[in-house]
């Protein structure tokens, strides 16, 4: 799982949204984008929430996001949420 632009260590400013992308790798090593079929979950909803494939940054910190597709859950994607500039 990555941000939609392929970033594996994304960061976003508090209050902003970030598109996510999920790609499944099959046994034969072929890959397919499954963003629309995956269930995304934030393990740190106080920092960032996820609705569909869109993350919303709530407050500064780190949020661990997973995607589940066809019974398989991805490793955590850590998204850094930065506070608004003063």
Secondary structure by P-SEA (a helix, b strand, c coil): cccccccccccccccbbbbbbbbbbccccccccccccbbbbbcccccbbbcccbbbbccbbbbbbbbbcccccccbbbbbbbcccc
